[in-house]
Amino acid sequence: MRQRQNIYIALEDIDFIWDEADLEKIRELWEGGIHIRDMASYLKRKPVEVFCLLLDQSSKGMIKKRKGDLYGCLDQIKGRSENAG
């Protein structure tokens, strides 16, 4: 292994640990067409953390391609007003 002098660790500030209940919820939100930003807000996580989980779930075949991809086809989580700022 070659010796490294300047080390950069990608995504070291990202929390990769998820509860099983969160996995089920993220799949439900994904199938429901919810925007990744709204998923993150709902789960109180960073969007990049949700993105990493979605990448993981996609690579394992747990979620499928959907209309709107990461953006989804809905801009809101059920119960949140469309006009809310």
C-alpha positions in Angstrom: 0.0 0.0 0.0 1.4 3.4 -0.9 2.0 5.9 1.8 -0.3 9.0 1.8 0.6 12.4 3.2 -2.5 14.5 2.6 -5.6 12.5 3.4 -9.1 13.5 2.6 -12.0 11.4 4.0 -15.1 11.8 1.9 -18.4 12.1 3.7 -16.9 11.8 7.2 -19.6 14.0 8.7 -22.4 11.9 7.3 -24.4 9.6 9.6 -24.8 6.3 7.7 -26.7 4.5 10.5 -30.5 4.0 10.1 -33.2 2.4 12.1 -35.2 -0.4 10.4 -38.3 1.7 10.8 -36.6 4.5 8.9 -35.8 2.1 6.0 -39.5 1.2 5.7 -40.5 4.8 5.9 -38.0 5.9 3.3 -39.3 3.2 0.9 -42.8 4.4 1.5 -41.9 8.0 0.9 -40.0 7.0 -2.3 -42.9 5.0 -3.6 -45.2 7.9 -2.8 -43.2 10.3 -5.0 -41.9 12.5 -2.2 -39.0 14.9 -3.0 -35.7 13.9 -1.4 -35.6 17.2 0.5 -39.0 16.5 2.0 -37.9 13.0 3.0 -34.9 14.5 4.8 -37.0 17.1 6.6 -39.6 14.4 7.6 -36.8 12.1 9.0 -34.8 15.0 10.5 -31.8 14.0 8.5 -29.5 15.8 6.0 -30.5 15.4 2.3 -27.1 13.8 1.5 -27.8 11.2 4.2 -31.1 10.3 2.6 -29.4 10.3 -0.8 -26.8 7.8 0.4 -29.5 5.6 1.8 -31.5 5.8 -1.4 -28.3 4.8 -3.4 -27.8 1.9 -1.0 -31.5 0.8 -1.3 -31.4 1.1 -5.1 -28.2 -0.9 -5.5 -29.8 -3.7 -3.4 -33.0 -3.6 -5.5 -35.1 -2.4 -2.6 -36.4 0.7 -4.5 -37.1 1.1 -8.2 -36.8 4.0 -10.6 -39.7 6.3 -10.2 -41.3 9.3 -12.0 -39.2 12.4 -11.2 -36.3 10.3 -9.9 -34.8 12.0 -6.8 -37.2 14.9 -7.1 -40.2 12.7 -7.1 -43.6 13.7 -8.5 -44.9 15.3 -5.3 -43.6 18.4 -3.5 -45.1 17.7 -0.2 -45.6 15.1 2.5 -49.2 14.1 3.1 -50.8 16.7 5.4 -48.4 19.6 4.5 -50.0 22.5 2.7 -48.9 23.1 -0.9 -48.9 26.9 -0.2 -46.8 26.6 3.0 -43.6 28.6 2.7 
